[in-house]
Amino acid sequence: MEASNQKYLVRLGGEVNTAAPAAWEPNEAKAPPALWQTRARAFLERAINYLWSTRGESMRQWLHDAKGLSDASIRDACLGLTSSDLFDQRRSWGLEPAFKEDVRERMQWLPAGLVIPLIISGAVHRLRIRRSEPVDGARYVITSGSDMRPMILGSIKHSVVIVESELDALLLNQEAGDLVGVVAMGSAQSKPDIKAHELLQAAGVILVALDADAAGAQASRQFWLTTYTGKAKRWPTIRGKDPAEAQLNGLDLRAWIQAGLC
């Protein structure tokens, strides 16, 4: 067998499995338990109040200067800020107990940092926290039990922009929400859930603006351009790897989107 023909072949027990990989099917997103949503709402409200206090001034300034977000966008997104790590019993969030390898019980961990929620019909479905001090290298932490569906901003119009970061999605919605719907995937490897997939199928143009790096380019080629053939095109930012960095370096994001729609 020619090596060039073995792209999807897997050798198992001395035999070659020539079956093609299963076709991708979108998953149905699952909302967190009601108790989780209640606890998340209470946590988020405290975080919002902290961000808009005098102690949150430096974070608000960072959101303005580094991420290009206005006060109105920050408020509309219900962004928050926490100053210290919080550890809760998983049971108190409606989650099943979980244990570490040394048999110690895992806690519900909410680290200090910028709180980026996913809110659907007024209910908190996800808490993503951008850590203030990622000592172990993990900048973002997603609270256990969170709903992992993409964030969809605005109505999905004829044209849609796909990005990785929720903060980038907020920025594009701020700058060009009247032109396009925006979908934040969370990472280059994430894929749409059923609802997002249906909305994307109905769109006419999909600008795939995953980060301008190797991971973003690979995901664009291997998934987005093949799954949404004829309507999706790779449209990375210039002057930066993502919309926020590109705008900081002088890119007019609205004009960049308009050029992609031509």
Beta strands, then each sheet from edge to edge (+ up, - down):
strand 1: 10-12
strand 2: 15-17
strand 3: 80-82
strand 4: 86-89
strand 5: 107-110
strand 6: 113-120
strand 7: 123-131
strand 8: 140-142
strand 9: 151-153
strand 10: 159-163
strand 11: 181-184
strand 12: 205-208
strand 13: 232-234
sheet 1: 1+ 2-
sheet 2: 3+ 6- 7+ 8-
sheet 3: 4+ 5-
sheet 4: 9+ 11- 10- 12- 13-
end
